Amino acid sequence: MNHIRGSAYFRYAREIVFSHLEKCTAGRLIGLAESQGGLQSIRKGLPELIESDVEVFVQTVQAVFQDRILDIDFGYRMRPGVK
């Protein structure tokens, strides 16, 4: 947000956070986590640094969900700027 304001390109800038409740399975949550760029970068370069932690995460999520579909609250950010 500071970069947007500091650019002096916009006369007005705000950050708004939205919340959206969705149904989620263990597979979906695990897939979302695995799709994150930082995790993918580590897995490409030095997978041995994180694979045991990923496995613990997967097992924990599966244990919590227990084949159920649960509600999960996702947050989305929007940064509108007016020229």
Phi, psi and omega in degrees: 000323180297327178293320179296311180294318183290344181290340183063013179276335181245140177272344179215131177212139179219161171243129180240135178247126178254153177238138180220123179275127181225159174280143185214138173257168177300318180299321180293315181295318178297317178299319177298315180296318182289341181276353182291136185303319181298317178295318179297321180296316179296317180297328178287316187275308184220069185300332181296340179287338190230346187301321180293325177291322178297317180297319176298317178300312181299314180297320180295314179298315179297322179293321180290316183285324179046050179062017178264162171256120184245158173280137177226139183258115179261140175254135179237137179253139173232137179237085179282144177225141179247128180291000000 
